[in-house]
């Protein structure tokens, strides 16, 4: 029996809750340069399609604006306020990484209308989420724990980390495939294990780096996930996220209840999102290497820039980053690795 969240009363029954990340994870694909007008037009269409949750923030979460991660075109308060004003069905969500975002950022987000706060940590560091999860509960928010790079640790350890987040009061805990590296049997194993060990809701977020975005999301649903993430045209870091319109087309055919309407999603993906993509969000050779090497998806654009700057192969950079088990927050190491590879090539 799942612990009731503030969403439970409205979203009761067997319906899978869909959290759209086009306006948050999709920030990575645009180097965080969405305009408020672009966000509003996309959010309006998502709301018309009856999406449950629309996530808005810097790609690296609240207060992510920095030299390390990149600066967004507008402030998060401007983005959040503009999107909130358009919503008649969907609720507003935001991501926060402890150490980047603070409890003050959570309060700002709540004041801008955010209903759901998703507290994200590396998969071995759930203990640093306690302050933020408990503060979110005090603010009356729907609180989600987000265990990033879940492919990096054994399932038993992932369960222990998830149990910590649940013990702090999280309404839902996510298996997060940040690198798009999970194989289908691994997704089934991890989601099934969390479903069997926790009383709260279970979620799943992934990337399409091995072209398994829809397949793994469906496996997560079949394994007991209550919430899943997706984005229009897959708009997100690396090869993008599970493409929302494709997911809904498949769930409709399978008889899985989501409550979403397909046509507005198709229109939004084709007419609003794809025209914005500076670099096509697809499983090309470079994005595929993220999943193959098990590297954080938001590293892709940073890696391409470093490869061009130092004249090295981006695939070699990603392979080395994977060998070193680099994780989100270590973007500065991309330049370091590229420089070392260039020196080796020149010696």
Secondary structure, 3 states (H helix, E strand, C coil): CCCCCCCCCCCCCCCCEEEECCCCCHHHHCCCCCCHHHHHHHHHHHHHCCCCEEECCCCCCCCCCECCCECCCCCHHHHHHHHHCCCCCCEEEEEEEECCECHHHHHHHHHCCCCEEEEEEECCCHHHHHHHHHHHHHCCCEEEEEEECHHHCCHHHHHHHHHHHHHCCCCEEEEEECCCCCCHHHHHHHHHHHHHHCCCEEEEEEECCCCCHHHHHHHHHHCCCCEEEEEHHHCCCCCCECEHHHHHHHHHHHCCCCCCCHHHHHHHHHHHHHHHCCCCCCCCHHHHHHHHHCCCCCHHHHHHHHHHHHCCCHHHHHHHHHHCCCCCCCCHHHHHHHHHHHHHHHC
